[in-house]
């Protein structure tokens, strides 16, 4: 009978969950959050928006379909959402040591080891999720037996966007129209969705002054952490939307928060965030409700939006802002992920709306 090394998950309030170690054999500290997505762990683990966080996946069985090859096509990962795993640690209930899928080449355990990411299985993730819902997301640590405790790490005390953004300009695709993509931690499927619509994408770092580039449209990506760190991006956005000849602007997730700050609004931290594939949002002025994929811990307070701006989408679970738009100019954003990956693609039409504005 195989014996697994015990491990513990300890929350900052002193609550301890026991389990067993898998993946990289070391202790780790970070913000413990949960996601209710039932599938898509390869996409979730490589989503830069999870930077600094220990992820609890609530679906009980994880690892059963393994992990695909790390292949790149035209500079974009074929199966993942970035070049590496971004979570600090993984918490699951039942780990499937045997996997089966047509494109899987390795186990989740092996993949975590390769990226030096520790995991713990055998945890009562239902109880852990109840605690995080009632008390809110909190700091915590995963410690395998025999390992020294990890140094405390609070992702809110560091600019996570600066950690995950590209460091230089990168170009993708070809087309008559050019879209500048401000990389705050962009998921690769966002770039795919733009390239597949026949435009050239110019990916620039989060703090790059894109106002000096000739472009037909501006896109602001998703990203991790506190948007208050991105004052440089907000100032560049202000210059773009207040110019004499403004170009269309589309923001997703962090992009919604930064565009909203440029439009006069503020942001605040949610109690436990939105991380799932089933968040219902309603479009303003309609009875249309869409099921969306989301991954964010901050939200927009749209009560302070400047004149000329309005809410575009509203979350039907808690009433939080899910997007804004300008009443007369071609600027809009959404808090959810229309590109999904993983998750529903009900709102992918927003990319078409953006391209049609160019």
C-alpha positions in Angstrom: 0.0 0.0 0.0 1.4 3.4 -1.0 1.9 5.8 1.9 1.7 9.6 1.2 3.5 12.2 3.2 1.1 14.1 5.5 0.6 17.8 5.0 -1.4 20.6 6.6 -3.2 23.7 5.4 -3.3 26.4 8.1 -5.4 29.6 7.7 -4.4 32.8 9.4 -7.2 32.5 11.9 -5.5 29.3 13.2 -7.9 26.8 11.6 -6.0 23.7 10.3 -6.9 21.2 7.6 -5.1 17.9 7.3 -4.3 16.1 4.1 -1.4 14.7 2.1 1.3 16.2 0.0 1.6 16.0 -3.8 3.4 18.1 -6.4 6.5 20.0 -5.3 7.6 19.0 -1.8 8.0 22.4 -0.1 6.0 24.7 2.1 4.2 27.8 0.6 2.3 30.8 1.9 -0.2 33.0 0.1 -3.9 34.1 -0.1 -6.3 31.1 0.1 -9.2 31.4 -2.4 -11.7 29.0 -3.9 -13.0 28.3 -7.4 -16.2 26.4 -8.0 -15.3 25.6 -11.7 -16.0 21.9 -12.4 -13.4 21.6 -15.2 -10.5 23.4 -16.7 -7.7 23.1 -14.1 -4.9 23.3 -16.7 -6.4 26.7 -17.8 -7.0 27.9 -14.3 -3.6 27.0 -12.9 -1.9 29.0 -15.8 -4.2 32.0 -15.5 -2.0 34.9 -14.4 -5.0 36.3 -12.4 -4.2 33.7 -9.7 -0.8 35.1 -9.0 0.0 35.1 -5.3 -2.8 32.7 -4.4 -3.3 29.2 -3.0 -6.2 27.8 -5.0 -8.8 25.5 -3.5 -10.8 23.8 -6.2 -14.2 22.8 -4.9 -15.0 20.1 -7.4 -14.1 16.9 -5.5 -12.2 14.9 -8.2 -9.2 16.6 -9.8 -6.4 15.2 -12.0 -8.5 12.5 -13.8 -7.8 13.9 -17.3 -4.1 14.7 -16.8 -2.2 17.6 -18.4 -1.6 18.2 -22.2 1.7 19.0 -23.8 3.3 22.4 -23.4 3.0 23.4 -27.1 3.2 26.9 -28.6 1.7 28.0 -32.0 2.8 31.5 -33.2 3.9 32.5 -29.8 0.7 31.3 -28.0 0.3 28.3 -25.8 -1.9 25.7 -27.5 -3.6 24.4 -24.4 -2.7 26.8 -21.5 -3.4 30.4 -20.7 0.2 31.5 -20.2 3.7 30.2 -20.2 3.7 28.8 -16.7 1.6 27.9 -13.6 0.8 31.0 -11.6 -0.9 29.7 -8.4 1.4 29.4 -5.4 -0.3 26.2 -4.2 -3.2 23.8 -4.9 -5.8 22.4 -2.5 -8.1 19.6 -3.6 -10.2 16.9 -2.1 -9.7 13.7 -4.1 -6.6 13.4 -6.4 -6.8 11.0 -9.3 -3.4 9.4 -9.6 -4.5 7.7 -12.8 -5.5 9.9 -15.7 -7.0 9.3 -19.1 -7.5 11.8 -22.0 -6.6 11.8 -25.7 -4.1 14.7 -25.4 -2.7 14.1 -21.9 1.0 13.4 -21.6 1.6 13.8 -17.9 -0.2 13.7 -14.5 -1.1 16.8 -12.6 1.3 15.7 -9.9 4.2 15.6 -12.4 3.2 19.0 -13.8 3.2 20.6 -10.4 6.6 19.1 -9.6 8.0 20.6 -12.9 6.8 24.1 -12.0 7.8 23.7 -8.3 4.2 24.2 -7.1 3.1 22.3 -3.9 -0.3 20.7 -3.5 -2.3 19.1 -0.8 -5.1 16.5 -1.3 -7.5 14.8 1.1 -8.7 18.1 2.4 -12.4 18.7 3.3 -12.7 21.4 0.6 -16.5 21.7 1.3 -15.8 22.8 4.8 -12.8 25.0 3.7 -15.0 26.8 1.2 -17.7 27.4 3.8 -15.1 29.0 6.0 -13.8 31.2 3.2 -17.4 32.2 2.3 -18.3 33.1 5.9 -15.0 34.7 7.0 -13.7 35.8 3.6 -10.5 35.0 1.7 -7.5 34.9 4.0 -3.8 34.2 4.1 -2.7 30.6 4.7 0.1 28.1 4.2 0.5 24.6 2.9 3.2 22.7 4.8 4.3 19.1 4.1 5.4 17.1 7.1 9.1 17.6 7.8 9.4 20.9 6.0 10.1 24.3 7.5 7.1 26.7 7.4 7.1 29.1 4.5 7.8 32.8 4.9 4.5 34.8 5.1 3.4 36.3 1.8 0.5 38.7 1.3 -0.1 39.3 -2.5 -2.0 42.5 -1.7 1.3 44.0 -0.5 3.0 43.6 -3.9 2.1 44.8 -7.4 1.0 41.4 -8.9 0.4 43.0 -12.3 4.0 44.0 -12.6 5.1 40.5 -11.8 3.1 38.8 -14.6 3.1 41.4 -17.3 5.4 41.0 -20.4 8.6 43.0 -20.3 8.8 44.1 -24.0 6.5 44.6 -27.0 5.3 41.3 -28.6 3.4 41.2 -31.9 0.8 38.6 -32.9 -1.2 38.0 -36.1 -1.6 40.2 -39.2 -4.3 42.5 -40.4 -5.1 45.9 -41.6 -6.2 47.0 -38.1 -3.9 47.2 -35.2 -4.9 46.6 -31.6 -2.6 47.6 -28.7 -3.1 45.1 -25.9 -2.0 46.4 -22.4 -0.8 43.3 -20.7 -1.8 43.3 -17.0 -1.6 39.5 -17.0 -3.3 38.5 -20.2 -4.8 35.1 -20.8 -3.6 33.6 -24.2 -7.2 32.9 -25.3 -7.8 36.7 -25.3 -5.0 37.1 -27.8 -6.4 34.1 -29.8 -9.8 35.7 -29.9 -8.4 38.9 -31.3 -6.0 37.3 -33.8 -8.7 35.0 -35.1 -10.7 38.1 -36.0 -8.1 39.3 -38.4 -6.3 42.0 -36.5 -2.6 42.6 -35.6 -2.1 42.6 -31.8 0.7 44.6 -30.2 1.1 43.4 -26.7 2.8 46.0 -24.4 3.8 46.0 -20.7 1.3 47.3 -18.1 3.2 50.5 -17.6 4.1 51.2 -21.3 3.0 54.6 -22.7 0.9 53.2 -25.6 -0.3 56.7 -26.5 2.9 57.1 -28.6 1.8 54.1 -30.8 -0.4 54.3 -33.9 -3.3 51.9 -33.4 -6.9 51.4 -34.3 -8.1 50.0 -31.0 -7.0 49.7 -27.4 -7.5 46.5 -25.3 -6.8 46.3 -21.5 -6.4 42.8 -20.3 -7.2 40.8 -17.1 -4.7 40.6 -14.3 -4.1 39.7 -10.7 -4.2 41.7 -7.4 -5.1 45.2 -6.4 -5.8 47.6 -9.2 -4.6 50.5 -7.1 -1.1 49.6 -7.9 -1.7 50.4 -11.6 -1.8 54.2 -11.4 0.5 54.4 -14.5 -1.9 52.4 -16.6 -4.8 54.5 -15.4 -3.1 57.7 -16.3 -2.3 56.4 -19.8 -5.9 55.3 -20.2 -7.1 58.8 -19.2 -4.9 60.3 -21.9 -6.4 57.8 -24.5 -10.0 58.4 -23.6 -9.7 62.1 -23.3 -7.8 62.6 -26.6 -9.2 64.7 -29.4 -9.4 61.6 -31.6 -10.2 58.7 -29.2 -9.9 55.1 -30.5 -12.2 52.3 -29.4 -11.3 50.8 -25.9 -12.3 47.4 -24.6 -11.3 46.1 -21.1 -11.7 42.7 -19.5 -11.6 41.9 -15.7 -8.6 44.1 -14.5 -9.2 46.1 -17.7 -12.7 46.9 -16.4 -11.4 48.1 -13.1 -8.7 50.2 -14.7 -11.0 51.8 -17.3 -13.5 52.5 -14.5 -10.8 54.2 -12.4 -9.9 56.3 -15.4 -13.6 57.2 -15.6 -13.7 58.4 -12.0 -14.8 55.3 -10.2 -13.0 53.5 -7.3 -12.5 49.8 -6.6 -12.7 47.7 -3.4 -11.9 44.1 -2.4 -14.7 41.6 -2.4 -15.2 39.3 0.6 -14.2 36.2 -1.2 -14.2 37.1 -4.9 -15.8 35.7 -8.0 -14.0 32.5 -9.3 -16.3 30.2 -11.2 -17.9 29.4 -14.5 -21.5 30.2 -13.5 -21.7 33.9 -12.6 -25.0 35.3 -14.0 -24.8 38.9 -15.3 -27.5 41.1 -16.9 -27.0 43.6 -19.6 -28.2 47.1 -18.9 -31.6 48.0 -20.4 -32.4 44.4 -21.3 -33.8 41.2 -19.7 -30.8 39.3 -21.2 -28.8 37.3 -18.6 -25.6 35.6 -19.5 -23.7 32.9 -17.7 -20.0 33.9 -17.4 -16.6 32.7 -16.4 -14.9 34.9 -13.8 -11.7 35.2 -11.7 -11.2 38.4 -9.7 -11.0 39.5 -6.0 -11.8 43.2 -6.5 -14.8 45.0 -7.9 -15.8 48.4 -9.2 -17.8 50.9 -7.2 -19.6 52.5 -10.2 -21.5 55.1 -8.1 -18.7 57.6 -8.7 -18.5 57.2 -12.5 -18.1 60.5 -14.2 -20.9 62.0 -16.4 -21.2 60.3 -19.7 -20.5 56.8 -18.3 -22.9 54.1 -17.2 -23.0 50.5 -15.9 -23.2 48.0 -18.8 -23.5 44.7 -16.9 -24.6 43.8 -13.3 -23.9 40.6 -11.4 -27.3 39.0 -10.5 -25.9 37.2 -7.5 -24.7 40.1 -5.5 -25.4 43.2 -7.5 -21.8 44.1 -8.1 -20.6 45.9 -11.2 -19.7 43.7 -14.2 -18.9 46.3 -16.8 -19.2 49.9 -17.9 -19.6 51.9 -21.2 -19.5 55.4 -22.4 -22.8 56.8 -23.6 -21.4 58.4 -26.8 -17.8 57.2 -27.3 -16.6 53.8 -28.2 -15.4 52.7 -24.8 -16.7 49.6 -22.9 -15.6 46.9 -20.6 -16.7 43.7 -18.7 -15.6 42.2 -15.4 -16.1 38.6 -16.6 -14.2 36.6 -19.2 -16.0 36.5 -22.6 -13.1 34.4 -24.0 -13.8 31.9 -21.2 -11.1 29.2 -21.4 -12.2 27.5 -19.4 -15.9 28.2 -19.1 -19.0 29.3 -21.1 -18.5 31.3 -24.3 -22.0 33.0 -24.2 -20.5 36.5 -24.3 -17.7 36.0 -26.9 -19.7 38.4 -29.1 -18.2 41.3 -27.2 -15.0 40.7 -29.2 -17.0 41.1 -32.4 -18.5 44.3 -31.0 -15.0 45.7 -30.3 -13.7 44.7 -33.8 -16.7 46.3 -35.5 -15.8 49.6 -33.8 -12.3 49.7 -35.3 
